[in-house]
Amino acid sequence: MKRLTEQVAIVTGGARGIGAAIARLLAAEGAAVVVADVLDAEGAASAAELGGRSRYVHLDVTSEEGWKAVVAETERELGPVSVLVNNAGIVEWATIEEQTLESFRRVVDVNLQGAWLGIRTAVPSLRRAGGGVIVNMSSSAGLTGYAGVGAYVASKWGLRGLTKTAALELGADRIRVCSVHPGVVHTAMTADIDESFASGQPIPRFGEPEEVARMVAFIIAEATYSTGTEFVLDGGATTGTPAALPSVR
């Protein structure tokens, strides 16, 4: 039985990796899925694979006007938004001393401001849907620190906090808001990280995008008494002390 047949979902960063896996699973569960990304060719291919009522839209998540256009088009073509997955994210590798102000702002603008814009823009549509679910893709870096990715860590901790505030503000509207905290997962973002990075974890391997997608689908369809909650799937990496974790450098 498909669990999401009445849902209309926007998935940012849905062209590839974790976002594409989420879009595939939500569509397989019956949802109408809008794949939103700046990677037009890959995003269109991802949406075409889904079939049904799903489609691709170009979206720079740092653009307020872009968000307004995507939500308006979704409502016009598919109905009110009932699921928002803020998955779009970037990382730029640099120590705090090495990173430029422009680089720091770029990471925070996409990873944190982009999600904030998405929540703010989509909430009226979620209200019109009678409620729904917002899933923010944080990271194990939103639970601890990693050397060499200070902007990324700061953005993911910020997203974790934003999730809790949104959950408090939107609960009366029957809108649940949760964060997901993957560890290292096989994606384009981690392509240059050696597999030994995960060797010290209780589950000594990288995760797969499909494993994250299953968690997101569970939050939407099954975790109906959870809001403001952190769902962690990191192979146990954050169960140890931060000093014991491998560095990304």
C-alpha positions, -999 to +999 in steps of 0.1 A: +000+000+000+014+034-010+016+057+021+018+092+004-008+092-023-024+124-011+009+143-007+024+171-028+061+174-021+089+198-030+124+183-027+153+208-031+186+195-044+166+168-060+187+164-091+211+138-077+224+121-046+203+121-015+177+145-030+172+123-061+168+092-038+142+110-017+123+121-048+123+086-061+110+070-029+083+097-023+071+092-058+071+055-054+050+060-023+024+079-044+033+115-038+034+142-065+070+154-064+085+186-075+123+182-081+139+216-075+175+223-083+199+245-103+212+215-122+187+216-150+198+186-171+202+163-142+170+176-125+149+171-156+162+136-159+155+129-123+119+141-126+114+122-158+124+090-141+096+095-115+068+098-140+032+104-128+025+139-116+061+147-108+081+175-125+113+195-124+116+232-117+147+254-116+153+268-081+182+287-066+173+282-029+190+315-020+164+334-042+133+346-025+116+352-058+126+318-070+109+302-040+078+322-045+076+311-081+082+274-073+055+273-046+030+292-068+037+268-097+033+238-075+000+250-061-013+259-096-003+225-112-006+200-083-023+216-054-011+230-020+023+218-007+020+193+021+057+182+022+088+203+020+122+186+020+150+212+024+178+190+011+199+214-011+234+219+003+270+226-005+303+223+012+336+242+007+367+228+022+388+252+042+401+259+077+386+289+095+418+308+087+419+298+050+382+304+042+372+337+026+342+357+038+326+351+004+330+313+007+316+313+042+286+333+032+280+311+001+278+280+022+255+295+049+233+312+023+226+278+006+225+255+035+207+277+061+192+308+045+179+286+017+160+264+041+147+294+060+134+310+028+118+277+019+100+273+052+088+309+052+076+307+016+059+273+018+041+276+052+010+294+038+006+266+013+011+240+040-017+257+060-039+256+029-032+218+027-045+214+063-010+208+076+020+188+066+057+180+072+089+199+067+121+178+067+154+198+070+185+179+059+211+187+085+241+164+091+262+147+117+281+180+114+250+195+130+257+174+161+295+177+165+324+195+149+347+185+120+379+202+111+382+219+078+345+226+071+336+254+096+310+271+074+293+237+067+293+228+104+279+262+114+252+260+088+241+225+099+240+234+136+220+265+125+196+243+106+191+221+136+181+251+157+159+265+130+141+232+129+132+234+166+120+270+164+098+261+133+084+231+152+074+253+181+059+280+158+040+257+134+027+230+156-007+247+161-010+246+122-006+208+122+028+213+105+055+190+119+092+200+114+121+175+119+158+174+110+177+145+095+214+141+104+232+118+080+269+109+084+291+104+055+270+091+025+281+081-010+273+113-030+291+137-053+298+158-022+318+130-006+335+116-037+369+128-027+367+115+009+386+082+014+365+052+025+388+049+056+370+080+069+343+056+083+366+030+096+363+041+132+325+041+133+305+013+149+291+007+114+324+011+095+311+021+060+296+050+042+258+053+041+238+052+009+213+078-004+185+053-003+190+048+034+185+085+040+155+085+017+139+057+038+143+078+069+127+108+053+097+087+041+094+073+077+093+108+092+066+119+067+044+088+068+050+072+102+066+095+128+033+113+133+040+122+170+075+136+163+083+173+157+114+193+165+131+159+165+166+150+153+168+117+133+204+105+131+218+080+107+256+082+108+268+047+114+272+056+151+299+082+143+286+107+169+283+082+197+319+087+205+337+119+216+344+145+190+382+140+195+378+104+184+362+113+151+382+114+119+390+148+104+380+157+069+414+172+063 
